[in-house]
Amino acid sequence: MVSYFLRCPGCGQSFSDHYTLDCPSGCNALLRAVYTERRLTLRDLPGVFRYSGWLPIEGHLEIDAGPVSYESEGLARELGLSHLTITFSGYWPERGANMETCSFKELEAQPTMLRLREKGAGVIQVSSAGNTGRAFCQVSALTGAPVVIVVPAHAADRLWTTVPAENVCLITVEGDYSDSIALGREVCALPGIVPEGGAKNVARRDGMGTVMLDGTVSAGRLPDYYFQAVGSGTGGIAAWEAAERLIADGRFGSRLPALHLSQNLPFVPMVRAHEAGRREIVADDMPDAGASIARVSADVLTNRHPPWGLRGGVFDALAASGGRMYAVANEDARDAGRFFFETEEIDLDPAAAVAVASLARAVEEGLVDPRKHVLLNVTGGGYERAAEDLDRFQIEPLIQIGAGETLDEAIRGDIRTWLNEVAGRA
């Protein structure tokens, strides 16, 4: 039985899912999945698939990697917060956190690759600054599903798995995340390769939305405030959408959590657009973008084309929730990472440290009521433990593209050869 359908918030049209990324009528809006289950029902399934009733899939994967939420003691005490729920997505066995790539991007990769398999759309292509690509490589390694990954050359060392990955085509490009996105579009012009879709992919958003679901279930209620560091802002959109479903459920509260989203200075285009009250991001929001991106400590938070102004995008999510945005300096993020390690005893991904820094600032500046409920989305961590406990298999690039180069016929031929080899192993 089909458990969901898609709806466009622009025109209101509803339709069945064929790995659909865009409204058939051409609306500039993010499609949403509408589930037949109006109330959240927890499944006896591993990891993220505990929430499969609110994921755009029919089956599940045997992968025990999902968000883990707990009531903070150390960090909450130091910040003076009465109710701080931390939802941790990384590797922390003592807490039951088993994301072996140490990133919440596994929440996106699992339902996305399963959705693709169930819809029979083709081989998926993913552009990444590192963490997303690693998560998709890990799911490929565990399931055998083929994937084409495009990353900046400087991020290639972040592409590793904890079991051997035989069906990954890794392409590196000289440049930044935006260059990998542009090259990925060229790759998707080849027959048999389909774009993962980014924010347009309901499986990615609803996979990330399980952070809000897990934190709410753990606390027994929706939070008043939600904190996360963002690059594209898709995680903030996902939290908003999940919170709306929980409100409709009726058991967890009736008010949207205020989204408190942060970016890493000096590259903060969404912060600038938000402060100006603009639905559009303009060139002045990204002065000297290349140099700014090179200076951030959390480069996974850099995206020159975030889903900001479209219907259902980050602008709408912040407006609906009465949210805020923060610009966090590298030094403040590093201090916050050390602070979190001292109080919670686990190391953080640089992006998660940005979120912790924004929470500390919000408390210091009186932007949150310390008596109310806060949900902190720790989007990655546990690298030190993972290095001790797990094997690591580096993904070697199949193709390397220089600065300013495009796909020539020889490179296209190499990708076609890889596709044929993958098909032969299937």
C-alpha positions, 0 to 999 in steps of 0.5 A: 500500500502506498503510504504517501504522496507528494504535494506542491505548496505552490499550486496545491497539486498532489501526485504520486512519487516517481523520484519526483524532484520538481512540481510538474507545473513548474512552481518554484517551490519545494515539494512535500511528502504527505503521509497517510499516517497522521500520528507518529508511530514508532517502528521496531526497526533499526536506526532512522527507519524507526520513523519510516512511517514519516519517510517517503519509502516503502521498505527499510535498510538493515543499517543501525544508524539514526539520531540519538537524543538525551537530556544534557547535564553538563552543557545545560548546567554550564549554560544555565538551561533547565531543559536542553535536549541534545540530538547527536548524530555521529559515533558514540557507542556509549550513547547508542549512536552508530553513525560510523561516518560521524555525520548526520548526512547518513540520515539523508543518504539512507532514505534517499538511496532506498527511495531511488531503488524503490522508484527505479530511477537510475544511478544517483549522483551526489555533489558534496563538500565532504560529509554528504559524499562520505555518507552516500559512500557508506550506504553504497558500501553497505548495500552495494548500490552504485553512486557517483560522487563529485567533491572538491579535490581538497575534500577527497580525503574525507571520502572514506567508509568503514567497510570496502566500497566497490561501487563508488565513482569518485570525481574530484574537481579543483575548486569549492563546493559550488564547482562540484555542484556545477560539474555534477549537473554535467555528469547527470546529462549522461544517460542512466545517472540521476541527480540526488536533488539536494533540498528538492529531495523529500527523502533527504529533508524527511531523513534530516527531519528525524532529528526533530522527531527523535528530540521531541519523542525523547523530551515528550514535547516539541522544543521551544527553540531549535539550534543547528548550523547550516550550509544550504539550510535544508536541515532547518527546512526539514526541522520546520516540516517535521515540527508541523507534522508533530503539531498536526499529530496533536500529542506534542504541542501546538507551537512551532519551535523557533529556528536558530540557525547559524553560519560560519564567518566570513561566508554568511549569505543567509545571515545577511539576507535574513538581517536585511529581510530579503527573500533573495540572496544577492551578490553583496551577501557573498563579497569575495566568495571564494576567499571567504569560503577558504577562510571558514573552519567548517567549509561544509557550511558553504553553499552559494545557492541555498534554497533560501527564497523559493516557496517552502525554503529557508526564508519561509521556515524562519518567518513561520517559526519566528527564527533567528540567524547567527554569524559565528567566527572560527575562534568562537566555534573552536572554543565551543567545540572544546567547551562541548568536549569538556562538558559532554565528553565527545568531540564535535564536527566543526559544523556542530561546534558552530551550532554550540557557539550560537547557542552559547551566544543566544544564552549570553544575549538573553535570546532564549528563555533558560527555563524553556525547552531547547533542542540542539542538533549536533550534526556530527561528532565522535571522530576520535572514537571512530578512529579507535574502533573502526576500520577506514577504507579511503575512496580513491578518485576515478576521475580528476578534473582541473580548474575550469575544465569540463567533461570531455568525451574521454571522461564521459567514456570513463564514466560510461565504462564504470556504469557498465562495470557496475551493471555487470556486477549487479 
